[in-house]
Amino acid sequence: MDIVNQQCVKLRQLFHQIEGCSVEETNRKDNGLLIKSNRPVPWKDSLKPQRGESKYKIGYIFPKKKGLGLYIDFPKGYFEQENIKPVINPEQKLKYFNQGETAKGSWWRFRSDEFDSIHMVLHNEILSTYDFERPELQTLFEQIVAASYSTGN
C-alpha cells in the first residue's frame, strides 16, 4: 500500500472514532472523501449547494497521486491561527500561505470567511512522516467536530 493510501486509511479511522462524525465516499470527480457531522453544521447556509456541498460537511480528504489534501471547517472564531499552528505544523515542515496566495509544495493555511477552515496539502515526502496519530492533533479534530456537531441545527 502506498503512503497516500496508508495515511488516508489513518485519517478515515481517526474521524470514524470521533463521536458525531463519519467519512463517506462522494461522487466528486476529484475523489474527495466527505468528513461529515451527524447534524447540519452551523455554517450550512454558507455552503454551495450548486457545487453539491452537503449541509453536514465538516470537510474533505483528497487523496492524490502525489499527496493528500485535508480541508476542515469549523465555526468562525472558534480557534485562533496562533493556537492551531503548533498542532498542525509542529516540526515546521509545512509552508504557510495566506488566504488568496497561490500555494505550492507541502503547505497549510488558516482561512476565514463565513466560517473558518484549516487547509493542508501534504506531498508524499512530508506525508510519509506526518503523524496524524499525535494526541494533540486528534484532540484538535475532536474539538472541531464537537463544535460543529453541538452548535448545528
DSSP file (Angstrom, degrees, kcal/mol; ACC not computed):
  #  RESIDUE AA STRUCTURE BP1 BP2  ACC     N-H-->O    O-->H-N    N-H-->O    O-->H-N    TCO  KAPPA ALPHA  PHI   PSI    X-CA   Y-CA   Z-CA
    1    1 A M              0   0    0      0, 0.0     2,-0.0     0, 0.0     0, 0.0   0.000 360.0 360.0 360.0 132.0    0.0    0.0    0.0
    2    2 A D     >  -     0   0    0      1,-0.1     4,-2.4     4,-0.0     5,-0.2  -0.256 360.0-102.2 -77.3 168.8    1.4    3.4   -0.9
    3    3 A I  H  > S+     0   0    0      1,-0.2     4,-2.6     2,-0.2     5,-0.3   0.844 118.6  55.1 -62.5 -37.4    1.9    6.3    1.5
    4    4 A V  H  > S+     0   0    0      1,-0.2     4,-2.3     2,-0.2    -1,-0.2   0.949 112.0  43.2 -62.1 -47.7   -1.2    8.2    0.3
    5    5 A N  H  > S+     0   0    0      2,-0.2     4,-2.3     1,-0.2    -2,-0.2   0.897 113.4  52.4 -64.9 -39.8   -3.5    5.2    0.9
    6    6 A Q  H  X S+     0   0    0     -4,-2.4     4,-1.9     1,-0.2    -2,-0.2   0.943 114.2  41.6 -60.6 -48.5   -1.9    4.4    4.2
    7    7 A Q  H  X S+     0   0    0     -4,-2.6     4,-2.5     1,-0.2    -1,-0.2   0.852 112.1  55.2 -70.7 -33.9   -2.3    7.9    5.5
    8    8 A C  H  X S+     0   0    0     -4,-2.3     4,-2.6    -5,-0.3    -1,-0.2   0.907 107.4  50.2 -63.7 -41.7   -5.8    8.2    4.1
    9    9 A V  H  X S+     0   0    0     -4,-2.3     4,-2.5     2,-0.2    -2,-0.2   0.918 110.3  50.6 -61.5 -43.9   -6.8    5.0    6.0
   10   10 A K  H  X S+     0   0    0     -4,-1.9     4,-2.5     1,-0.2    -2,-0.2   0.920 111.6  47.6 -60.8 -44.3   -5.4    6.5    9.2
   11   11 A L  H  X S+     0   0    0     -4,-2.5     4,-2.5     2,-0.2     5,-0.2   0.915 111.4  49.8 -64.2 -43.3   -7.4    9.7    8.7
   12   12 A R  H  X S+     0   0    0     -4,-2.6     4,-2.3     1,-0.2    -1,-0.2   0.924 112.4  47.8 -61.5 -43.9  -10.6    7.8    7.9
   13   13 A Q  H  X S+     0   0    0     -4,-2.5     4,-1.4     2,-0.2    -2,-0.2   0.912 110.5  52.7 -62.5 -42.6  -10.1    5.7   11.1
   14   14 A L  H  X S+     0   0    0     -4,-2.5     4,-0.5     1,-0.2     3,-0.5   0.944 112.8  42.4 -59.3 -50.0   -9.4    8.8   13.2
   15   15 A F  H >< S+     0   0    0     -4,-2.5     3,-0.9     1,-0.2    -1,-0.2   0.854 109.9  57.1 -69.4 -33.5  -12.5   10.6   12.1
   16   16 A H  H 3< S+     0   0    0     -4,-2.3    -1,-0.2     1,-0.2    -2,-0.2   0.785 103.0  56.5 -66.0 -25.2  -14.7    7.5   12.4
   17   17 A Q  H 3< S+     0   0    0     -4,-1.4     2,-0.5    -3,-0.5    -1,-0.2   0.641  88.1  92.8 -79.3 -14.5  -13.6    7.3   16.0
   18   18 A I  S X< S-     0   0    0     -3,-0.9     3,-1.4    -4,-0.5     2,-0.0  -0.688  85.7-115.5 -86.0 126.7  -14.9   10.8   16.8
   19   19 A E  T 3  S+     0   0    0     -2,-0.5     3,-0.1     1,-0.2    -2,-0.1  -0.339  98.5  20.0 -61.1 135.3  -18.4   10.9   18.1
   20   20 A G  T 3  S+     0   0    0      1,-0.2    18,-1.3    -4,-0.1     2,-0.3   0.605 109.2  96.8  84.0  13.0  -20.8   12.7   15.8
   21   21 A C  E <   +A   37   0A   0     -3,-1.4     2,-0.3    16,-0.2    -1,-0.2  -0.960  40.6 168.2-137.5 149.3  -18.6   12.3   12.7
   22   22 A S  E     -A   36   0A   0     14,-2.0    14,-2.9    -2,-0.3     2,-0.4  -0.962  25.5-132.5-150.0 167.5  -18.2   10.0    9.7
   23   23 A V  E     -A   35   0A   0     -2,-0.3     2,-0.3    12,-0.2    12,-0.2  -0.994  27.1-178.2-126.0 129.8  -16.3    9.9    6.5
   24   24 A E  E     -A   34   0A   0     10,-2.5    10,-2.5    -2,-0.4     2,-0.1  -0.938  28.8-114.4-128.9 149.2  -18.0    8.9    3.2
   25   25 A E  E     -A   33   0A   0     -2,-0.3     2,-0.2     8,-0.2     8,-0.2  -0.490  37.2-157.1 -73.0 153.1  -17.1    8.5   -0.4
   26   26 A T        -     0   0    0      6,-0.6    -1,-0.0    -2,-0.1     5,-0.0  -0.697  29.2-116.3-124.1 176.1  -18.6   11.0   -2.7
   27   27 A N        +     0   0    0     -2,-0.2    -2,-0.0     3,-0.0     2,-0.0   0.187  68.0 135.4 -96.2  14.4  -19.4   11.2   -6.4
   28   28 A R    >   -     0   0    0      4,-0.3     3,-1.3     1,-0.1    -2,-0.1  -0.320  62.0-131.2 -65.7 146.1  -16.9   14.1   -6.8
   29   29 A K  T 3  S+     0   0    0      1,-0.2    -1,-0.1     2,-0.1    -2,-0.0   0.770 107.1  58.6 -66.6 -26.3  -14.6   14.0   -9.8
   30   30 A D  T 3  S-     0   0    0      1,-0.0    -1,-0.2     2,-0.0    -2,-0.1   0.311 111.6-118.6 -88.5   9.3  -11.6   14.7   -7.5
   31   31 A N    <   +     0   0    0     -3,-1.3    -2,-0.1     1,-0.2    30,-0.1   0.714  50.1 175.1  62.4  23.1  -12.3   11.6   -5.4
   32   32 A G        -     0   0    0     30,-0.2    -6,-0.6    -7,-0.1     2,-0.5  -0.345  25.4-140.4 -62.5 138.3  -12.9   13.8   -2.3
   33   33 A L  E     -AB  25  61A   0     28,-3.2    28,-2.1    -8,-0.2     2,-0.5  -0.893  19.7-129.0 -99.6 126.7  -14.0   11.9    0.8
   34   34 A L  E     -AB  24  60A   0    -10,-2.5   -10,-2.5    -2,-0.5     2,-0.6  -0.640  11.8-156.8 -82.4 124.0  -16.6   13.9    2.8
   35   35 A I  E     -AB  23  59A   0     24,-2.8    23,-3.1    -2,-0.5    24,-2.0  -0.903  31.5-179.2 -93.6 118.7  -16.0   14.4    6.5
   36   36 A K  E     -AB  22  57A   0    -14,-2.9   -14,-2.0    -2,-0.6    21,-0.2  -0.909  29.2-131.2-132.5 152.9  -19.4   15.0    7.9
   37   37 A S  E     -A   21   0A   0     19,-2.8   -16,-0.2    -2,-0.3     4,-0.1  -0.471  27.6-121.8 -85.4 162.3  -21.3   15.7   11.0
   38   38 A N  S    S+     0   0    0    -18,-1.3   -17,-0.1    -2,-0.2    -1,-0.1   0.594 100.0  40.4 -79.9 -11.2  -24.4   13.7   12.1
   39   39 A R  S    S-     0   0    0    -19,-0.3    -2,-0.2    17,-0.1   113,-0.0  -0.919 106.5 -80.0-130.8 158.3  -26.3   17.0   12.1
   40   40 A P        -     0   0    0      0, 0.0   113,-0.5     0, 0.0    16,-0.3  -0.305  53.9-116.2 -55.9 140.8  -26.3   20.0    9.8
   41   41 A V    >   -     0   0    0     14,-2.7     3,-1.9   111,-0.2     4,-0.2  -0.431  18.8-113.7 -80.7 155.2  -23.4   22.3   10.5
   42   42 A P  T 3  S+     0   0    0      0, 0.0     3,-0.4     0, 0.0    -1,-0.1   0.777 116.6  51.4 -59.6 -27.6  -23.9   25.9   11.8
   43   43 A W  T >> S+     0   0    0      1,-0.2     3,-2.3     2,-0.1     4,-0.5   0.167  72.0 119.9 -95.3  18.4  -22.5   27.3    8.5
   44   44 A K  G X4  +     0   0    0     -3,-1.9     3,-1.0     1,-0.3    -1,-0.2   0.809  68.9  59.5 -55.7 -32.9  -24.7   25.3    6.3
   45   45 A D  G 34 S+     0   0    0     -3,-0.4    -1,-0.3     1,-0.2    -2,-0.1   0.676 102.5  54.4 -71.6 -15.2  -26.3   28.4    4.8
   46   46 A S  G <4 S+     0   0    0     -3,-2.3    -1,-0.2     2,-0.1    -2,-0.2   0.521  88.1 101.1 -92.7  -7.7  -22.8   29.5    3.6
   47   47 A L  S << S-     0   0    0     -3,-1.0     3,-0.1    -4,-0.5     8,-0.1  -0.332  78.7-115.5 -76.7 162.0  -22.1   26.2    1.7
   48   48 A K    > > -     0   0    0      1,-0.2     5,-1.8     6,-0.1     3,-1.6  -0.795  27.5-179.1-104.4  93.1  -22.5   26.0   -2.1
   49   49 A P  G > 5S+     0   0    0      0, 0.0     3,-1.6     0, 0.0    -1,-0.2   0.806  83.4  65.7 -61.9 -26.8  -25.4   23.6   -3.0
   50   50 A Q  G 3 5S+     0   0    0      1,-0.3    -2,-0.0     2,-0.1    -3,-0.0   0.743 102.3  48.5 -66.4 -20.4  -24.6   24.2   -6.6
   51   51 A R  G < 5S-     0   0    0     -3,-1.6    -1,-0.3     2,-0.1    -3,-0.0   0.352 123.7-109.0 -94.5   3.3  -21.3   22.5   -6.0
   52   52 A G  T < 5 +     0   0    0     -3,-1.6     2,-0.4     1,-0.2    -2,-0.1   0.728  58.8 166.7  78.3  21.8  -23.0   19.6   -4.3
   53   53 A E      < -     0   0    0     -5,-1.8    -1,-0.2     1,-0.1     2,-0.1  -0.573  32.2-129.3 -76.3 128.7  -21.8   20.6   -0.8
   54   54 A S    >   -     0   0    0     -2,-0.4     3,-1.6     1,-0.1    -6,-0.1  -0.447   9.0-130.1 -75.3 145.0  -23.7   18.8    1.9
   55   55 A K  T 3  S+     0   0    0      1,-0.3   -14,-2.7    -2,-0.1   -11,-0.2   0.490 111.6  58.5 -72.1  -1.5  -25.2   20.7    4.8
   56   56 A Y  T 3  S+     0   0    0    -16,-0.3   -19,-2.8   -12,-0.1     2,-0.3   0.315  78.8 133.0-102.5   3.4  -23.4   18.1    7.0
   57   57 A K  E <   +B   36   0A   0     -3,-1.6   -21,-0.2   -21,-0.2     3,-0.1  -0.412  21.1 162.1 -71.5 119.2  -19.9   19.0    5.6
   58   58 A I  E     -     0   0A   0    -23,-3.1    15,-4.2     1,-0.4     2,-0.3   0.696  68.5 -62.2 -94.8 -33.0  -17.1   19.4    8.1
   59   59 A G  E     -BC  35  72A   0    -24,-2.0   -24,-2.8    13,-0.3    -1,-0.4  -0.979  48.9 -94.2 176.6-165.8  -14.5   19.0    5.4
   60   60 A Y  E     -BC  34  71A   0     11,-2.2    11,-2.6    -2,-0.3     2,-0.5  -0.978   9.4-148.3-139.7 150.7  -12.9   16.8    2.8
   61   61 A I  E     -BC  33  70A   0    -28,-2.1   -28,-3.2    -2,-0.3     9,-0.2  -0.992  18.7-164.1-113.2 128.2  -10.0   14.4    2.5
   62   62 A F  E     - C   0  69A   0      7,-3.1     7,-2.4    -2,-0.5     2,-0.4  -0.869   2.1-161.3-117.5  97.7   -8.5   14.5   -1.0
   63   63 A P  E     + C   0  68A   0      0, 0.0     2,-0.3     0, 0.0     5,-0.2  -0.647  19.5 176.7 -75.5 130.6   -6.2   11.6   -1.9
   64   64 A K  E >   - C   0  67A   0      3,-2.8     3,-0.7    -2,-0.4   -60,-0.1  -0.808  43.9-105.0-127.2 168.5   -4.0   12.4   -4.9
   65   65 A K  T 3  S+     0   0    0     -2,-0.3   -61,-0.2     1,-0.2    -1,-0.1   0.885 120.3  32.0 -61.2 -39.7   -1.2   10.6   -6.7
   66   66 A K  T 3  S-     0   0    0      1,-0.1    58,-2.1   -62,-0.1     2,-0.3   0.241 130.5 -34.5-106.5  12.9    1.5   12.8   -5.2
   67   67 A G  E <   -CD  64 123A   0     -3,-0.7    -3,-2.8    56,-0.3     2,-0.4  -0.996  63.6 -79.5 165.5-162.1    0.0   13.6   -1.8
   68   68 A L  E     -CD  63 122A   0     54,-2.1    54,-3.0    -2,-0.3     2,-0.4  -0.999  23.4-153.2-141.1 136.3   -3.1   14.2    0.4
   69   69 A G  E     -CD  62 121A   0     -7,-2.4    -7,-3.1    -2,-0.4     2,-0.4  -0.889   9.2-171.0-109.1 144.9   -5.3   17.3    0.9
   70   70 A L  E     +CD  61 120A   0     50,-2.6    50,-2.2    -2,-0.4     2,-0.5  -0.983   4.6 179.5-137.5 123.3   -7.2   17.9    4.1
   71   71 A Y  E     +CD  60 119A   0    -11,-2.6   -11,-2.2    -2,-0.4     2,-0.4  -0.987   5.6 179.4-127.8 120.9   -9.8   20.7    4.4
   72   72 A I  E     -CD  59 118A   0     46,-2.4    46,-2.5    -2,-0.5     2,-0.3  -0.985   9.7-158.0-130.1 128.8  -11.7   21.1    7.7
   73   73 A D  E     + D   0 117A   0    -15,-4.2    44,-0.2    -2,-0.4    75,-0.1  -0.700  15.4 167.2-103.2 154.7  -14.3   23.7    8.5
   74   74 A F  E     - D   0 116A   0     42,-2.5    42,-2.1    -2,-0.3     3,-0.1  -0.971  45.4 -62.5-158.1 166.1  -15.4   25.0   11.9
   75   75 A P    >   -     0   0    0      0, 0.0     3,-2.0     0, 0.0     4,-0.3  -0.199  65.6 -92.8 -58.0 141.6  -17.4   27.9   13.5
   76   76 A K  T 3  S+     0   0    0     38,-0.4    36,-0.1     1,-0.3    38,-0.0  -0.274 108.6   9.0 -56.6 131.2  -16.0   31.3   12.9
   77   77 A G  T 3  S+     0   0    0      2,-0.3    -1,-0.3    -3,-0.1     3,-0.1   0.499  89.3 120.7  78.5   4.4  -13.7   32.5   15.7
   78   78 A Y  S <  S+     0   0    0     -3,-2.0     2,-0.3     1,-0.1    -2,-0.1   0.875  80.7  20.3 -69.1 -36.9  -13.7   29.1   17.4
   79   79 A F  S    S-     0   0    0     -4,-0.3     2,-0.4    -5,-0.1    -2,-0.3  -0.941  74.6-132.2-128.4 152.0   -9.9   28.8   17.1
   80   80 A E    >>  -     0   0    0     -2,-0.3     4,-1.4     1,-0.1     3,-0.9  -0.819  23.3-124.0 -98.6 145.3   -7.1   31.4   16.6
   81   81 A Q  H 3> S+     0   0    0     -2,-0.4     4,-2.3     1,-0.3     3,-0.3   0.876 111.1  58.0 -54.8 -40.6   -4.5   30.7   13.9
   82   82 A E  H 34 S+     0   0    0      1,-0.2    -1,-0.3     2,-0.2    -3,-0.0   0.819 106.4  48.9 -63.0 -30.9   -1.7   31.1   16.5
   83   83 A N  H <4 S+     0   0    0     -3,-0.9     4,-0.3     1,-0.2    -1,-0.2   0.779 113.8  45.7 -78.5 -27.2   -3.3   28.3   18.6
   84   84 A I  H >X S+     0   0    0     -4,-1.4     4,-2.6    -3,-0.3     3,-1.2   0.827  95.5  76.0 -83.4 -34.3   -3.6   25.9   15.7
   85   85 A K  H 3X S+     0   0    0     -4,-2.3     4,-2.8     1,-0.3     7,-0.2   0.870  93.8  47.8 -50.6 -50.8   -0.1   26.4   14.2
   86   86 A P  H 34 S+     0   0    0      0, 0.0    -1,-0.3     0, 0.0    -2,-0.1   0.761 116.0  46.7 -66.5 -20.5    1.9   24.3   16.7
   87   87 A V  H <4 S+     0   0    0     -3,-1.2    -2,-0.2    -4,-0.3    -3,-0.1   0.893 118.9  37.8 -83.8 -43.3   -0.6   21.5   16.3
   88   88 A I  H  < S+     0   0    0     -4,-2.6    -3,-0.2     1,-0.2     3,-0.1   0.882 133.1  23.9 -73.7 -39.7   -0.8   21.5   12.5
   89   89 A N    ><  +     0   0    0     -4,-2.8     3,-1.2    -5,-0.3    -1,-0.2  -0.456  69.0 152.9-128.5  58.6    2.8   22.2   11.9
   90   90 A P  T 3  S+     0   0    0      0, 0.0    -1,-0.1     0, 0.0    -2,-0.1   0.823  82.0  38.9 -64.0 -32.2    4.8   21.1   14.9
   91   91 A E  T 3  S-     0   0    0     -3,-0.1    -2,-0.1     0, 0.0    -3,-0.0   0.382 106.0-126.4 -97.8   3.8    8.1   20.4   13.0
   92   92 A Q    <   +     0   0    0     -3,-1.2    -3,-0.1    -7,-0.2    -7,-0.0   0.848  69.5 131.1  53.7  40.9    7.6   23.5   10.8
   93   93 A K        +     0   0    0      2,-0.1     2,-0.4    33,-0.0    13,-0.2   0.607  51.4  79.1 -92.3 -15.5    8.0   21.4    7.6
   94   94 A L  S    S-     0   0    0     11,-0.1    13,-0.3    13,-0.0     2,-0.3  -0.794  79.7-130.4 -97.2 134.3    4.8   22.9    6.0
   95   95 A K  E     -e  107   0A   0     11,-2.1    13,-2.0    -2,-0.4     2,-0.5  -0.600  21.1-130.5 -78.3 141.4    5.0   26.3    4.4
   96   96 A Y  E     -e  108   0A   0     -2,-0.3     2,-0.4    11,-0.2    13,-0.2  -0.817  23.2-171.9 -94.4 131.9    2.3   28.7    5.5
   97   97 A F        -     0   0    0     11,-2.0    13,-0.2    -2,-0.5     3,-0.1  -0.990  20.5-126.4-122.8 131.6    0.3   30.5    2.7
   98   98 A N    >   -     0   0    0     -2,-0.4     3,-2.1     1,-0.2    13,-0.1  -0.288  44.9 -77.6 -68.5 158.5   -2.1   33.3    3.4
   99   99 A Q  T 3  S+     0   0    0     11,-0.4    -1,-0.2     1,-0.3     3,-0.1  -0.346 121.5  22.0 -55.4 130.7   -5.7   33.1    2.1
  100  100 A G  T 3  S+     0   0    0      1,-0.3    -1,-0.3    -3,-0.1     2,-0.2   0.162  94.9 118.7  94.1 -18.3   -5.6   34.1   -1.6
  101  101 A E  S <  S-     0   0    0     -3,-2.1     2,-0.5     1,-0.1    -1,-0.3  -0.562  73.2-110.5 -79.5 145.1   -1.9   33.2   -2.1
  102  102 A T        -     0   0    0     -2,-0.2     2,-0.3    -3,-0.1    -4,-0.1  -0.650  38.7-150.6 -74.7 123.3   -1.0   30.5   -4.6
  103  103 A A        +     0   0    0     -2,-0.5     2,-0.3    -6,-0.1     4,-0.1  -0.698  18.8 175.4 -99.4 148.1    0.3   27.6   -2.6
  104  104 A K        +     0   0    0     -2,-0.3    -9,-0.2     2,-0.1     2,-0.1  -0.981  48.2  11.9-146.9 158.8    2.9   25.1   -3.8
  105  105 A G  S    S-     0   0    0     -2,-0.3     2,-0.5     2,-0.1   -11,-0.1  -0.429 117.6 -22.3  74.4-154.2    4.7   22.2   -2.2
  106  106 A S  S    S+     0   0    0    -13,-0.2   -11,-2.1    16,-0.1     2,-0.3  -0.818  88.8 148.6 -90.4 128.1    3.5   20.9    1.2
  107  107 A W  E     -eF  95 121A   0     14,-2.1    14,-2.7    -2,-0.5     2,-0.3  -0.912  33.6-153.5-152.5 171.0    1.6   23.7    2.9
  108  108 A W  E     -eF  96 120A   0    -13,-2.0   -11,-2.0    -2,-0.3     2,-0.3  -0.974  10.3-173.7-147.6 160.5   -1.2   24.8    5.2
  109  109 A R  E     - F   0 119A   0     10,-2.3    10,-2.5    -2,-0.3     2,-0.5  -0.990  23.2-134.5-152.0 154.5   -3.4   27.8    5.7
  110  110 A F  E     - F   0 118A   0     -2,-0.3     2,-0.4   -13,-0.2   -11,-0.4  -0.961  30.2-165.9-106.8 123.5   -6.0   29.2    8.0
  111  111 A R  E     - F   0 117A   0      6,-2.8     6,-2.6    -2,-0.5     2,-0.5  -0.920   7.6-168.5-118.1 137.8   -8.9   30.6    6.1
  112  112 A S  E     + F   0 116A   0     -2,-0.4     4,-0.2     4,-0.2     2,-0.1  -0.973  31.5 118.8-131.0 120.1  -11.6   32.8    7.5
  113  113 A D  S    S-     0   0    0      2,-2.2     3,-0.1    -2,-0.5     4,-0.0  -0.193  92.0 -25.6-137.1-125.7  -14.9   33.7    5.7
  114  114 A E  S    S+     0   0    0     -2,-0.1   -38,-0.4   -68,-0.1     2,-0.3   0.765 143.2  11.1 -67.1 -23.7  -18.4   32.9    6.8
  115  115 A F  S    S-     0   0    0    -40,-0.1    -2,-2.2   -69,-0.1     2,-0.2  -0.915  90.6-107.5-142.2 166.1  -16.8   30.1    8.7
  116  116 A D  E     -DF  74 112A   0    -42,-2.1   -42,-2.5    -2,-0.3     2,-0.3  -0.645  33.7-173.1 -99.3 157.6  -13.1   29.3    9.4
  117  117 A S  E     -DF  73 111A   0     -6,-2.6    -6,-2.8   -44,-0.2     2,-0.5  -0.988  23.3-142.6-147.1 152.8  -11.1   26.5    7.8
  118  118 A I  E     -DF  72 110A   0    -46,-2.5   -46,-2.4    -2,-0.3     2,-0.4  -0.988  22.4-168.3-111.7 127.6   -7.8   24.7    8.0
  119  119 A H  E     +DF  71 109A   0    -10,-2.5   -10,-2.3    -2,-0.5     2,-0.4  -0.967   9.0 175.0-116.6 133.0   -6.4   23.7    4.6
  120  120 A M  E     -DF  70 108A   0    -50,-2.2   -50,-2.6    -2,-0.4     2,-0.4  -0.999  15.2-172.9-137.1 139.6   -3.4   21.3    4.3
  121  121 A V  E     -DF  69 107A   0    -14,-2.7   -14,-2.1    -2,-0.4     2,-0.6  -0.977   9.5-171.4-130.4 120.9   -1.7   19.7    1.4
  122  122 A L  E     -D   68   0A   0    -54,-3.0   -54,-2.1    -2,-0.4   -16,-0.1  -0.938  10.8-150.2-116.7 112.1    1.0   17.2    2.2
  123  123 A H  E >>  -D   67   0A   0     -2,-0.6     4,-3.4   -56,-0.2     3,-1.3  -0.407  37.7 -94.5 -76.3 160.3    3.1   15.9   -0.7
  124  124 A N  H 3> S+     0   0    0    -58,-2.1     4,-2.3     1,-0.3     5,-0.1   0.786 121.9  55.5 -49.0 -41.0    4.4   12.3   -0.4
  125  125 A E  H 34 S+     0   0    0      1,-0.2    -1,-0.3   -59,-0.2     4,-0.2   0.877 120.1  32.1 -65.6 -35.6    7.8   13.2    1.1
  126  126 A I  H X> S+     0   0    0     -3,-1.3     3,-1.5     2,-0.1     4,-1.0   0.856 115.6  59.0 -83.2 -40.0    6.2   15.1    4.0
  127  127 A L  H 3< S+     0   0    0     -4,-3.4     3,-0.5     1,-0.3    -2,-0.2   0.844  96.2  63.1 -57.6 -35.6    3.1   12.9    4.1
  128  128 A S  T 3< S+     0   0    0     -4,-2.3    -1,-0.3    -5,-0.3    -2,-0.1   0.745 114.5  31.8 -65.1 -22.1    5.3    9.9    4.8
  129  129 A T  T <4 S+     0   0    0     -3,-1.5     2,-0.4    -4,-0.2    -1,-0.2   0.444  89.5 113.6-113.3  -2.5    6.5   11.4    8.1
  130  130 A Y     <  -     0   0    0     -4,-1.0     2,-0.9    -3,-0.5     3,-0.1  -0.568  59.0-144.1 -76.0 129.1    3.4   13.3    9.1
  131  131 A D    >   +     0   0    0     -2,-0.4     3,-1.1     1,-0.2     6,-0.1  -0.786  25.1 173.5-101.8  97.6    1.9   11.8   12.3
  132  132 A F  T 3  S+     0   0    0     -2,-0.9    -1,-0.2     1,-0.2    -2,-0.0   0.531  77.7  67.5 -75.2  -5.9   -1.9   12.0   12.2
  133  133 A E  T 3   +     0   0    0      4,-0.1    -1,-0.2    -3,-0.1    -2,-0.0   0.323  66.6 126.2 -98.1   7.3   -2.0    9.9   15.4
  134  134 A R    X>  -     0   0    0     -3,-1.1     4,-2.4     1,-0.1     3,-0.6  -0.473  65.3-130.3 -64.3 133.5   -0.4   12.6   17.6
  135  135 A P  H 3> S+     0   0    0      0, 0.0     4,-2.6     0, 0.0     5,-0.2   0.867 105.6  53.0 -55.3 -40.1   -2.7   13.2   20.6
  136  136 A E  H 3> S+     0   0    0      2,-0.2     4,-1.8     1,-0.2     5,-0.1   0.840 110.5  47.5 -68.4 -31.1   -2.8   17.0   20.2
  137  137 A L  H <> S+     0   0    0     -3,-0.6     4,-2.4     2,-0.2    -1,-0.2   0.902 112.0  49.6 -73.4 -42.1   -3.9   16.7   16.6
  138  138 A Q  H  X S+     0   0    0     -4,-2.4     4,-2.4     1,-0.2    -2,-0.2   0.909 110.6  50.8 -60.7 -41.9   -6.5   14.1   17.5
  139  139 A T  H  X S+     0   0    0     -4,-2.6     4,-2.6    -5,-0.2    -1,-0.2   0.906 108.3  52.2 -62.9 -42.2   -7.8   16.5   20.2
  140  140 A L  H  X S+     0   0    0     -4,-1.8     4,-2.3     2,-0.2    -2,-0.2   0.941 111.2  46.4 -58.7 -48.4   -7.9   19.4   17.7
  141  141 A F  H  X S+     0   0    0     -4,-2.4     4,-2.5     1,-0.2    -2,-0.2   0.890 111.9  51.6 -62.4 -39.7  -10.0   17.3   15.3
  142  142 A E  H  X S+     0   0    0     -4,-2.4     4,-2.7     1,-0.2    -1,-0.2   0.908 110.3  48.9 -62.9 -41.6  -12.3   16.1   18.2
  143  143 A Q  H  X S+     0   0    0     -4,-2.6     4,-2.4     2,-0.2    -2,-0.2   0.891 110.9  50.2 -65.4 -39.7  -12.8   19.8   19.2
  144  144 A I  H  X S+     0   0    0     -4,-2.3     4,-2.3     2,-0.2    -2,-0.2   0.940 113.3  45.1 -64.1 -47.1  -13.6   20.8   15.7
  145  145 A V  H  X S+     0   0    0     -4,-2.5     4,-2.8     1,-0.2     5,-0.2   0.921 112.9  51.1 -63.8 -43.4  -16.2   18.0   15.3
  146  146 A A  H  X S+     0   0    0     -4,-2.7     4,-3.2     1,-0.2     5,-0.3   0.909 111.6  47.3 -60.9 -42.7  -17.7   18.7   18.7
  147  147 A A  H  X S+     0   0    0     -4,-2.4     4,-1.3     1,-0.2    -1,-0.2   0.900 115.7  45.3 -65.2 -40.4  -18.1   22.4   17.9
  148  148 A S  H  < S+     0   0    0     -4,-2.3     4,-0.3    -5,-0.2    -2,-0.2   0.863 119.1  42.1 -70.5 -36.1  -19.6   21.6   14.5
  149  149 A Y  H >< S+     0   0    0     -4,-2.8     3,-0.7    -5,-0.2    -2,-0.2   0.920 114.7  47.0 -77.2 -47.0  -21.9   19.0   16.0
  150  150 A S  H 3< S+     0   0    0     -4,-3.2    -2,-0.2    -5,-0.2    -3,-0.2   0.759 116.7  42.4 -73.5 -24.1  -23.0   20.7   19.1
  151  151 A T  T 3< S+     0   0    0     -4,-1.3    -1,-0.2    -5,-0.3    -2,-0.2   0.414  92.0 107.8-102.1   1.5  -23.8   24.0   17.5
  152  152 A G    <         0   0    0     -3,-0.7  -111,-0.2    -4,-0.3    -3,-0.1  -0.277 360.0 360.0 -75.0 165.5  -25.5   22.6   14.4
  153  153 A N              0   0    0   -113,-0.5  -112,-0.1  -112,-0.2    -1,-0.1   0.399 360.0 360.0 -99.4 360.0  -29.3   22.8   13.8
